[in-house]
Amino acid sequence: MNRFLNRSLGIGGTEIPLYAVILLLVEFARGAVLISFLPLYGKRELGLTLDAVGAAITAHYLTDTVLKMAIGYLLDRFSIRFVVMAGMIASIAGVVLLPFADVPWLFILAAAIYGIGISPIWIVCLTQVTEERRAAQMGFLYMIWLGGLGAGPIVCNIVMDHSSRAAYLMILSSVLLASVLSLFISGQQRSAVERVPLREQLPAMKQRLSQIRLLLPGMVLQTAGAGMLVTVLPTLATGRLGLTGAQYSLLLTAGGVFTLAGLVPFGKLSDRLRSFRRWFLVIGFFAVAAALYALAYASGLWLCIVIAALLGLSYAAVLPAWNALLAAYIPPGQQGLGWGLLSTVEGIGGMIGPVLGGLIASWRGEPFVVWISALLFGLIGVCYCFLPLAEAGKLDPK
């Protein structure tokens, strides 16, 4: 498998194919748990209120986001296999606890423990990407991530129509299989790691954050803008746009397919045109803004599918170039802590976006949320036209 992926996708030279399979299983289980299993199982089988279910999902994202920085620090101190295995054990514990969580606090605790467990593998993938093929490799990893996250709830919904127990066993099996595969990860620590004390690493990361302080608002706004849409898109599609549930699923599928199809090609193109990476971001965010604005006024299934396809391609253009930009600000030898910190900053937007989208929708309606999100992405594109992004690769790594 390593050899096939290395040749066909140009991602070779590392253990990324193995990490990718583990990531696929982890994200498949995560998508199934958060989007499908927790809401349905918690309400139907355990008799919990939706407030408890919502608190559990929030607890999951909170622990996953906050602990990314701590896990990054552990990756700079221990072997990758040890950190990933410890995380997988926590994931198993969270899933095993779910059937017994018939009281809200235990249900929330189980989801939080599960959030702790899935944090390491994504940070591991980020630290193993090689600089000369960064955009292509990140395009591949994003494809794996989105594919697993999207397939999980679709399969889980189908299985749960027949048996909640079968859906639970499917999720547990995915986590167990990912745990078994993690045993094959190299037990050696990365040779590039410098054993720098935490008291020295934190000032270094503070200096880096100071150097990219102009990018920090954009990091939060990007994920917040996407999170706002999660809250309103289902009701926008079935209400204002008049789509059926099946048509809405087709719309999501179109966006996902075009995103997956574009990630690797755009990643390779970004690697070849490194001096033009800024324009991948600028054009990509402008295209996202335009597509969202058009979606708020769209009518008819096929027009919506075209807009969804444009959104998918735009997202695929942005992701690899954005990751390559952030990588320039990570100090060599501090990959784990650096990616953990930046992922935590981005995760803040992911936590506040859904809540903000719900509040705005209650105030002015779903289309207004889409307009606000489009405005945010457009402003981000304007900012990247003028921010000194080209200086990122020239920063003093010390």
Kinemage of the C-alpha trace (Angstrom):
@kinemage 1
@onewidth
@group {chain A} dominant
@subgroup {mainchain}
@vectorlist {calphas} color= white
{ca met a 1} P 0.000 0.000 0.000
{ca asn a 2} L 2.853 2.339 0.849
{ca arg a 3} L 4.427 1.779 -2.564
{ca phe a 4} L 1.156 2.254 -4.466
{ca leu a 5} L 0.291 5.516 -2.710
{ca asn a 6} L 3.819 6.803 -3.040
{ca arg a 7} L 3.824 6.304 -6.804
{ca ser a 8} L 0.281 7.351 -7.631
{ca leu a 9} L -0.070 10.318 -5.296
{ca gly a 10} L 3.485 11.455 -4.791
{ca ile a 11} L 3.300 11.274 -1.009
{ca gly a 12} L 6.180 8.896 -0.364
{ca gly a 13} L 9.169 8.876 1.909
{ca thr a 14} L 7.292 8.581 5.226
{ca glu a 15} L 4.787 6.402 7.095
{ca ile a 16} L 1.967 8.631 5.890
{ca pro a 17} L 0.038 5.777 4.168
{ca leu a 18} L -0.202 3.895 7.488
{ca tyr a 19} L -1.190 7.063 9.326
{ca ala a 20} L -3.760 7.767 6.615
{ca val a 21} L -5.516 4.420 7.152
{ca ile a 22} L -5.608 5.009 10.911
{ca leu a 23} L -6.892 8.551 10.312
{ca leu a 24} L -9.612 7.229 7.989
{ca leu a 25} L -10.860 4.775 10.622
{ca val a 26} L -10.692 7.359 13.410
{ca glu a 27} L -12.562 10.029 11.435
{ca phe a 28} L -15.112 7.493 10.177
{ca ala a 29} L -15.901 6.614 13.795
{ca arg a 30} L -15.872 10.276 14.849
{ca gly a 31} L -18.317 11.319 12.110
{ca ala a 32} L -20.590 8.407 12.975
{ca val a 33} L -20.509 9.193 16.699
{ca leu a 34} L -20.960 12.972 16.611
{ca ile a 35} L -23.338 13.494 13.705
{ca ser a 36} L -25.461 10.361 13.975
{ca phe a 37} L -24.918 8.036 16.928
{ca leu a 38} L -24.781 10.435 19.889
{ca pro a 39} L -27.984 12.357 19.025
{ca leu a 40} L -30.024 9.278 18.079
{ca tyr a 41} L -28.702 6.806 20.633
{ca gly a 42} L -28.693 9.335 23.462
{ca lys a 43} L -32.322 10.305 22.906
{ca arg a 44} L -33.908 7.054 21.711
{ca glu a 45} L -31.995 4.424 23.657
{ca leu a 46} L -30.795 6.242 26.774
{ca gly a 47} L -33.728 8.649 27.120
{ca leu a 48} L -31.534 11.742 27.459
{ca thr a 49} L -32.650 15.249 26.532
{ca leu a 50} L -31.242 17.124 23.557
{ca asp a 51} L -29.588 19.540 25.971
{ca ala a 52} L -27.501 16.683 27.356
{ca val a 53} L -26.679 15.482 23.850
{ca gly a 54} L -25.588 18.978 22.813
{ca ala a 55} L -23.450 19.326 25.924
{ca ala a 56} L -21.789 15.991 25.134
{ca ile a 57} L -20.891 17.080 21.592
{ca thr a 58} L -19.532 20.375 22.917
{ca ala a 59} L -17.484 18.487 25.521
{ca his a 60} L -16.017 16.315 22.773
{ca tyr a 61} L -14.878 19.269 20.664
{ca leu a 62} L -13.647 21.133 23.728
{ca thr a 63} L -11.350 18.358 24.927
{ca asp a 64} L -10.198 17.572 21.399
{ca thr a 65} L -9.269 21.202 20.741
{ca val a 66} L -7.750 22.130 24.090
{ca leu a 67} L -5.655 18.982 24.355
{ca lys a 68} L -4.115 19.286 20.903
{ca met a 69} L -1.358 21.497 22.306
{ca ala a 70} L -0.636 19.114 25.193
{ca ile a 71} L -0.493 16.161 22.809
{ca gly a 72} L 1.882 18.120 20.603
{ca tyr a 73} L 4.169 18.522 23.603
{ca leu a 74} L 4.015 14.778 24.278
{ca leu a 75} L 4.947 14.080 20.658
{ca asp a 76} L 8.079 16.134 21.197
{ca arg a 77} L 8.937 13.960 24.217
{ca phe a 78} L 7.750 10.406 23.534
{ca ser a 79} L 7.553 8.038 20.578
{ca ile a 80} L 4.718 8.462 18.121
{ca arg a 81} L 3.493 4.911 18.737
{ca phe a 82} L 3.214 5.522 22.472
{ca val a 83} L 1.217 8.740 22.079
{ca val a 84} L -1.123 7.345 19.419
{ca met a 85} L -1.695 4.118 21.366
{ca ala a 86} L -2.472 6.068 24.537
{ca gly a 87} L -5.001 8.108 22.582
{ca met a 88} L -6.602 5.034 21.054
{ca ile a 89} L -6.982 3.452 24.500
{ca ala a 90} L -8.819 6.595 25.627
{ca ser a 91} L -11.044 6.377 22.539
{ca ile a 92} L -11.932 2.765 23.322
{ca ala a 93} L -12.730 3.723 26.917
{ca gly a 94} L -15.054 6.512 25.754
{ca val a 95} L -16.916 4.257 23.310
{ca val a 96} L -17.191 1.387 25.801
{ca leu a 97} L -18.651 3.787 28.368
{ca leu a 98} L -21.464 5.019 26.098
{ca pro a 99} L -23.977 2.136 26.566
{ca phe a 100} L -23.783 2.597 30.347
{ca ala a 101} L -24.096 6.419 30.231
{ca asp a 102} L -27.796 6.670 31.040
{ca val a 103} L -27.314 9.824 33.110
{ca pro a 104} L -26.287 13.146 31.542
{ca trp a 105} L -22.989 13.642 33.378
{ca leu a 106} L -21.736 10.175 32.442
{ca phe a 107} L -22.831 10.620 28.821
{ca ile a 108} L -20.965 13.934 28.656
{ca leu a 109} L -17.907 12.369 30.296
{ca ala a 110} L -17.850 9.531 27.759
{ca ala a 111} L -17.940 11.984 24.841
{ca ala a 112} L -15.192 14.075 26.454
{ca ile a 113} L -12.943 11.033 26.950
{ca tyr a 114} L -13.541 10.061 23.328
{ca gly a 115} L -12.451 13.575 22.312
{ca ile a 116} L -9.202 13.105 24.226
{ca gly a 117} L -8.456 9.881 22.429
{ca ile a 118} L -8.777 11.011 18.828
{ca ser a 119} L -6.557 14.098 19.139
{ca pro a 120} L -3.091 12.559 18.532
{ca ile a 121} L -3.414 11.055 15.053
{ca trp a 122} L -4.104 14.324 13.208
{ca ile a 123} L -1.171 16.074 14.903
{ca val a 124} L 1.020 13.071 14.060
{ca cys a 125} L 0.042 13.347 10.396
{ca leu a 126} L 0.930 17.054 10.383
{ca thr a 127} L 4.353 16.464 11.922
{ca gln a 128} L 5.259 13.728 9.403
{ca val a 129} L 4.582 15.706 6.224
{ca thr a 130} L 7.775 16.469 4.287
{ca glu a 131} L 8.475 20.066 3.301
{ca glu a 132} L 9.222 19.414 -0.368
{ca arg a 133} L 5.849 17.695 -0.884
{ca arg a 134} L 3.851 19.417 1.829
{ca ala a 135} L 0.886 20.642 -0.204
{ca ala a 136} L 0.434 17.343 -2.063
{ca gln a 137} L 0.697 15.291 1.109
{ca met a 138} L -1.659 17.584 2.976
{ca gly a 139} L -4.120 17.413 0.093
{ca phe a 140} L -4.079 13.634 0.416
{ca leu a 141} L -4.526 13.746 4.202
{ca tyr a 142} L -7.395 16.233 3.948
{ca met a 143} L -9.005 13.910 1.400
{ca ile a 144} L -8.742 11.021 3.861
{ca trp a 145} L -10.031 13.183 6.728
{ca leu a 146} L -13.051 14.521 4.841
{ca gly a 147} L -13.832 11.134 3.315
{ca gly a 148} L -13.912 9.387 6.684
{ca leu a 149} L -15.788 12.178 8.433
{ca gly a 150} L -18.424 12.265 5.681
{ca ala a 151} L -18.853 8.519 5.256
{ca gly a 152} L -19.253 7.831 8.983
{ca pro a 153} L -22.683 9.409 9.546
{ca ile a 154} L -24.047 8.177 6.199
{ca val a 155} L -23.212 4.540 6.972
{ca cys a 156} L -24.216 4.899 10.625
{ca asn a 157} L -27.659 6.286 9.719
{ca ile a 158} L -28.302 3.327 7.406
{ca val a 159} L -27.177 0.803 10.003
{ca met a 160} L -29.144 2.466 12.822
{ca asp a 161} L -32.345 2.114 10.802
{ca his a 162} L -31.936 -1.624 11.373
{ca ser a 163} L -30.141 -1.852 14.723
{ca ser a 164} L -28.578 0.606 17.156
{ca arg a 165} L -26.493 -2.229 18.565
{ca ala a 166} L -25.068 -2.998 15.123
{ca ala a 167} L -24.159 0.691 14.678
{ca tyr a 168} L -22.455 0.709 18.067
{ca leu a 169} L -20.462 -2.422 17.223
{ca met a 170} L -19.451 -0.881 13.896
{ca ile a 171} L -18.080 2.197 15.671
{ca leu a 172} L -16.301 0.107 18.286
{ca ser a 173} L -14.800 -2.121 15.575
{ca ser a 174} L -13.435 0.900 13.719
{ca val a 175} L -11.745 2.204 16.865
{ca leu a 176} L -10.356 -1.244 17.719
{ca leu a 177} L -8.981 -1.744 14.199
{ca ala a 178} L -7.312 1.681 14.323
{ca ser a 179} L -5.773 0.695 17.664
{ca val a 180} L -4.375 -2.529 16.206
{ca leu a 181} L -2.880 -0.675 13.229
{ca ser a 182} L -1.238 1.828 15.573
{ca leu a 183} L 0.909 -1.036 16.884
{ca phe a 184} L 2.704 -1.035 13.524
{ca ile a 185} L 3.815 2.580 13.866
{ca ser a 186} L 7.559 2.924 14.354
{ca gly a 187} L 8.541 3.002 18.019
{ca gln a 188} L 11.448 5.298 17.348
{ca gln a 189} L 11.230 8.985 18.082
{ca arg a 190} L 11.601 11.362 15.178
{ca ser a 191} L 15.276 12.205 14.637
{ca ala a 192} L 14.459 15.815 13.871
{ca val a 193} L 13.111 16.409 17.363
{ca glu a 194} L 15.201 18.606 19.613
{ca arg a 195} L 14.660 17.956 23.319
{ca val a 196} L 14.020 21.550 24.221
{ca pro a 197} L 12.543 22.174 27.712
{ca leu a 198} L 8.950 23.390 27.763
{ca arg a 199} L 10.001 26.626 29.461
{ca glu a 200} L 12.099 27.355 26.353
{ca gln a 201} L 9.544 26.093 23.820
{ca leu a 202} L 6.708 28.284 25.065
{ca pro a 203} L 8.614 31.572 24.614
{ca ala a 204} L 9.611 30.389 21.135
{ca met a 205} L 5.987 29.688 20.221
{ca lys a 206} L 4.941 33.004 21.763
{ca gln a 207} L 7.432 34.713 19.471
{ca arg a 208} L 6.013 32.832 16.483
{ca leu a 209} L 2.464 33.775 17.380
{ca ser a 210} L 3.612 37.372 17.674
{ca gln a 211} L 5.098 37.141 14.182
{ca ile a 212} L 1.824 35.837 12.726
{ca arg a 213} L -0.514 37.915 14.882
{ca leu a 214} L -2.097 39.344 11.739
{ca leu a 215} L -3.026 35.822 10.638
{ca leu a 216} L -4.561 34.751 13.951
{ca pro a 217} L -7.946 36.465 13.431
{ca gly a 218} L -8.196 34.843 10.017
{ca met a 219} L -7.434 31.428 11.503
{ca val a 220} L -10.351 31.767 13.907
{ca leu a 221} L -12.711 33.403 11.398
{ca gln a 222} L -12.194 30.678 8.787
{ca thr a 223} L -13.298 27.885 11.088
{ca ala a 224} L -15.991 30.058 12.682
{ca gly a 225} L -17.462 30.872 9.263
{ca ala a 226} L -17.590 27.193 8.371
{ca gly a 227} L -19.049 26.323 11.778
{ca met a 228} L -21.838 28.880 11.354
{ca leu a 229} L -22.980 27.079 8.225
{ca val a 230} L -23.253 23.708 9.965
{ca thr a 231} L -26.105 25.033 12.092
{ca val a 232} L -28.251 26.483 9.298
{ca leu a 233} L -27.572 24.536 6.078
{ca pro a 234} L -30.055 21.697 6.766
{ca thr a 235} L -32.970 24.055 7.460
{ca leu a 236} L -31.910 26.407 4.655
{ca ala a 237} L -31.909 23.535 2.155
{ca thr a 238} L -35.200 21.969 3.193
{ca gly a 239} L -36.977 25.238 4.010
{ca arg a 240} L -35.981 28.191 1.847
{ca leu a 241} L -34.477 26.162 -1.026
{ca gly a 242} L -37.286 23.596 -0.960
{ca leu a 243} L -35.059 20.537 -1.241
{ca thr a 244} L -36.082 17.132 0.029
{ca gly a 245} L -33.877 15.168 2.410
{ca ala a 246} L -32.602 13.006 -0.445
{ca gln a 247} L -31.808 16.078 -2.561
{ca tyr a 248} L -29.965 17.678 0.345
{ca ser a 249} L -27.893 14.482 0.704
{ca leu a 250} L -27.104 14.712 -3.018
{ca leu a 251} L -26.053 18.337 -2.529
{ca leu a 252} L -23.663 17.391 0.273
{ca thr a 253} L -22.326 14.515 -1.783
{ca ala a 254} L -21.591 16.828 -4.716
{ca gly a 255} L -19.660 19.235 -2.519
{ca gly a 256} L -17.742 16.431 -0.866
{ca val a 257} L -16.858 14.666 -4.117
{ca phe a 258} L -15.488 17.831 -5.720
{ca thr a 259} L -13.529 18.639 -2.570
{ca leu a 260} L -11.960 15.191 -2.484
{ca ala a 261} L -11.276 15.241 -6.215
{ca gly a 262} L -9.523 18.614 -6.021
{ca leu a 263} L -7.352 18.232 -2.922
{ca val a 264} L -4.482 16.194 -4.373
{ca pro a 265} L -4.286 18.029 -7.765
{ca phe a 266} L -4.405 21.444 -6.094
{ca gly a 267} L -1.866 20.252 -3.540
{ca lys a 268} L 0.573 19.190 -6.261
{ca leu a 269} L 0.002 22.430 -8.180
{ca ser a 270} L 0.637 24.445 -5.028
{ca asp a 271} L 3.924 22.583 -4.525
{ca arg a 272} L 5.036 23.438 -8.055
{ca leu a 273} L 3.949 27.094 -7.851
{ca arg a 274} L 5.204 27.893 -4.352
{ca ser a 275} L 5.768 31.556 -5.096
{ca phe a 276} L 2.078 31.879 -6.045
{ca arg a 277} L 0.592 30.146 -2.976
{ca arg a 278} L -0.842 33.454 -1.810
{ca trp a 279} L -3.151 33.482 -4.825
{ca phe a 280} L -4.448 29.990 -4.098
{ca leu a 281} L -5.713 31.474 -0.833
{ca val a 282} L -6.998 34.735 -2.301
{ca ile a 283} L -8.842 33.204 -5.252
{ca gly a 284} L -10.047 30.274 -3.148
{ca phe a 285} L -11.588 32.453 -0.436
{ca phe a 286} L -13.139 34.811 -2.993
{ca ala a 287} L -14.693 31.798 -4.739
{ca val a 288} L -16.029 30.458 -1.426
{ca ala a 289} L -17.579 33.851 -0.645
{ca ala a 290} L -19.174 34.137 -4.086
{ca ala a 291} L -20.584 30.611 -3.967
{ca leu a 292} L -22.069 31.129 -0.500
{ca tyr a 293} L -23.645 34.422 -1.525
{ca ala a 294} L -25.178 32.740 -4.581
{ca leu a 295} L -26.423 29.833 -2.458
{ca ala a 296} L -28.531 32.176 -0.332
{ca tyr a 297} L -30.449 33.211 -3.500
{ca ala a 298} L -30.375 29.893 -5.373
{ca ser a 299} L -33.434 27.959 -6.421
{ca gly a 300} L -33.618 24.583 -8.078
{ca leu a 301} L -31.646 21.417 -7.395
{ca trp a 302} L -29.186 21.568 -10.287
{ca leu a 303} L -28.151 25.156 -9.644
{ca cys a 304} L -27.547 24.260 -6.002
{ca ile a 305} L -25.429 21.283 -7.069
{ca val a 306} L -23.306 23.529 -9.298
{ca ile a 307} L -22.787 25.938 -6.412
{ca ala a 308} L -21.908 23.055 -4.087
{ca ala a 309} L -19.348 21.808 -6.604
{ca leu a 310} L -17.774 25.281 -6.773
{ca leu a 311} L -17.623 25.383 -2.982
{ca gly a 312} L -15.904 22.007 -2.934
{ca leu a 313} L -13.288 22.997 -5.497
{ca ser a 314} L -12.668 26.318 -3.733
{ca tyr a 315} L -12.156 24.565 -0.407
{ca ala a 316} L -9.792 22.095 -2.068
{ca ala a 317} L -7.696 24.976 -3.425
{ca val a 318} L -7.442 26.674 -0.036
{ca leu a 319} L -6.612 23.801 2.314
{ca pro a 320} L -3.173 22.640 1.056
{ca ala a 321} L -1.889 26.191 0.498
{ca trp a 322} L -3.118 27.294 3.928
{ca asn a 323} L -1.347 24.415 5.633
{ca ala a 324} L 1.870 25.144 3.763
{ca leu a 325} L 1.655 28.761 4.920
{ca leu a 326} L 1.244 27.794 8.578
{ca ala a 327} L 4.090 25.280 8.342
{ca ala a 328} L 6.553 28.121 7.739
{ca tyr a 329} L 5.866 29.402 11.254
{ca ile a 330} L 6.563 26.123 13.055
{ca pro a 331} L 10.056 26.046 14.646
{ca pro a 332} L 12.149 23.047 13.528
{ca gly a 333} L 12.321 20.443 16.284
{ca gln a 334} L 9.066 21.718 17.833
{ca gln a 335} L 6.641 20.282 15.313
{ca gly a 336} L 4.340 18.628 17.843
{ca leu a 337} L 3.949 21.641 20.119
{ca gly a 338} L 3.730 24.019 17.158
{ca trp a 339} L 0.997 22.173 15.270
{ca gly a 340} L -0.838 21.503 18.505
{ca leu a 341} L -0.899 25.209 19.341
{ca leu a 342} L -2.008 26.302 15.868
{ca ser a 343} L -4.664 23.579 15.719
{ca thr a 344} L -5.957 24.812 19.067
{ca val a 345} L -6.233 28.370 17.725
{ca glu a 346} L -8.146 27.134 14.674
{ca gly a 347} L -10.338 24.967 16.878
{ca ile a 348} L -11.615 28.023 18.738
{ca gly a 349} L -13.538 29.087 15.653
{ca gly a 350} L -14.938 25.587 15.253
{ca met a 351} L -16.369 25.741 18.766
{ca ile a 352} L -17.934 29.195 18.576
{ca gly a 353} L -19.161 29.016 14.964
{ca pro a 354} L -22.161 26.684 15.442
{ca val a 355} L -23.390 28.618 18.493
{ca leu a 356} L -22.999 31.949 16.691
{ca gly a 357} L -24.777 30.625 13.622
{ca gly a 358} L -27.721 29.493 15.714
{ca leu a 359} L -28.032 32.845 17.459
{ca ile a 360} L -27.899 34.813 14.188
{ca ala a 361} L -30.416 32.482 12.563
{ca ser a 362} L -32.848 33.039 15.444
{ca trp a 363} L -32.366 36.794 15.040
{ca arg a 364} L -32.485 37.265 11.248
{ca gly a 365} L -32.991 33.855 9.632
{ca glu a 366} L -30.811 31.269 7.868
{ca pro a 367} L -30.011 33.267 4.697
{ca phe a 368} L -28.550 36.070 6.799
{ca val a 369} L -26.155 33.571 8.408
{ca val a 370} L -24.999 32.487 4.950
{ca trp a 371} L -24.468 36.117 3.941
{ca ile a 372} L -22.434 36.814 7.078
{ca ser a 373} L -20.312 33.727 6.420
{ca ala a 374} L -19.772 34.806 2.812
{ca leu a 375} L -18.753 38.272 4.007
{ca leu a 376} L -16.223 36.767 6.425
{ca phe a 377} L -14.605 34.640 3.717
{ca gly a 378} L -14.529 37.598 1.329
{ca leu a 379} L -12.813 39.790 3.935
{ca ile a 380} L -10.262 37.055 4.582
{ca gly a 381} L -9.494 36.938 0.854
{ca val a 382} L -9.025 40.725 0.757
{ca cys a 383} L -6.671 40.578 3.738
{ca tyr a 384} L -4.526 37.894 2.130
{ca cys a 385} L -4.086 40.143 -0.874
{ca phe a 386} L -2.038 42.547 1.263
{ca leu a 387} L -0.640 40.650 4.254
{ca pro a 388} L 3.107 39.850 3.943
{ca leu a 389} L 2.556 36.119 3.518
{ca ala a 390} L 5.675 35.766 1.385
{ca glu a 391} L 7.783 36.528 4.441
{ca ala a 392} L 6.573 33.389 6.171
{ca gly a 393} L 9.222 31.163 4.710
{ca lys a 394} L 11.985 33.597 5.620
{ca leu a 395} L 11.418 33.709 9.353
{ca asp a 396} L 14.311 32.965 11.642
{ca pro a 397} L 13.594 29.464 12.940
{ca lys a 398} L 15.499 30.015 16.182
